[in-house]
Amino acid sequence: MRRKTRTIKLGNLLIGGNNPIWVQSMIKCYSEDVESVTKEIKRLKRAGCEIVRIAIPTDEAAELIPLYKKECGEKIPLVADIHFSYKLALKSIEKGADGIRINPGNINNKSWIREIIKTASIYHTCIRIGINAGSLEKRILAKYGGPTPEALAESALYWTSFFLDEGFDNIKMSIKASDVDTTVRAYRIYAEKTDIPLHIGITEAGFDTYGIIKSSIGIGLLLYEGIGDTVRVSLSEPSNREVEVCYEILQALGIRKTFPEIISCPTCGRKKIDVIKLARTVKKNLKQFRKYLKIAIMGCEVNGPGEAKEADYGIAGGKTSSLIFSKGKILKKVPNEKAIDELIKTIKEVEQWEE
Ligand code: SF4
């Protein structure tokens, strides 16, 4: 069951409570490069990104916030990512960022943090507090002997109380370490003690299959335990890929079903059709289709007809011809070489979908 959290507001988006678990990514090109950032925001929007974060390392970047906000549109909040400089935090808020993300560990001066809180209150800006294993307070590191889960959680709880004591509660927390075990345990400790919404992810997860596996295990464990209100998969890959993987994790857990799910058999010596090629072709053709459908592609008669019948659409391969099913009914029997075209045509017709 999902952890009960309070609802906070980031731009026009409500986070926490019963709201969906929103998908976030971060701009990867240089923040001052208007053309590239604009293109990346467009790509993220096409991929379904729901919160866009951008690094604000310079005054020049902060000046561009209104322009980037316009590109994001009304529905997608823009979050300014700030390190070290409270002045850039203040400027980003004043320039209209919907949210800022700060790491108190590297701003390291309570009066500056109070100033950020004061300005954020005036502008109704959301603040994400980022606790990172790499920048924990010295006193906490000394107490625990290193960035343990307990140390991370203590820092997160300390800063939560600090913000709440200052009368500011439009906050979200993230607690990051680059290993799954530390991250998951730290989030668990924190989640038990507060109702503050959580942004989750495994930081610096890497790339390719390993990066995705590491993120999926960490994020998956937390989501399965009901922890997490916004999510980002941090990969050394294009930002739109992060968004795709986020949705895949949410869908695999049955939390948000947003795109066609292909149930395909692993194939074996009994296969009558080329399942691997067919499954990939279907996925490619339905890449922009934004509705949950269960599509079964099964290689033979062993599990084929059964699985295909359960699905919204399906193919069960036969020796020379395949059966195309929809919601339990056989729609067509087609020669194997035409099976995939017919399946895609059928889905497009029935679902009235045009690219
Ligand atoms: S459905 Fe048929 S081809 Fe596919 S793995 Fe099972 S037995 Fe093999």
Boltz pocket constraint, residues with backbone or C-beta under 6 A from the ligand:
constraints:
  - pocket:
      binder: B
      contacts: [[A, 265], [A, 266], [A, 267], [A, 268], [A, 269], [A, 270], [A, 271], [A, 272], [A, 298], [A, 299], [A, 300], [A, 301], [A, 302], [A, 303], [A, 304]]
      max_distance: 6.0
